Amino acid sequence: MVSYLPRQCFSSLIDDGKLVEIVTEPALPAIPYVAIYRSDRPSNFTAEVAEWLGSVCDYRRQFQA
């Protein structure tokens, strides 16, 4: 199985040999992370939550660890 994961978040699994990093040439492009919510039901709450999540999201850590 091949997946495109944030390296910083999963570096401990790479170090432990549980994941293998495949280096490509050229390098893969950066992937923007987005929050998607319905536009046909506008909600200040949903928009605020999406904005807040964007400000606190940190892909250098695993939440499961």
Summary of the structure (lengths in Angstrom):
residues: 65
radius of gyration: 16.0
end to end distance: 21.9
largest distance: 45.9
contacts: 83
relative contact order: 0.20
helix: 34%
strand: 0%
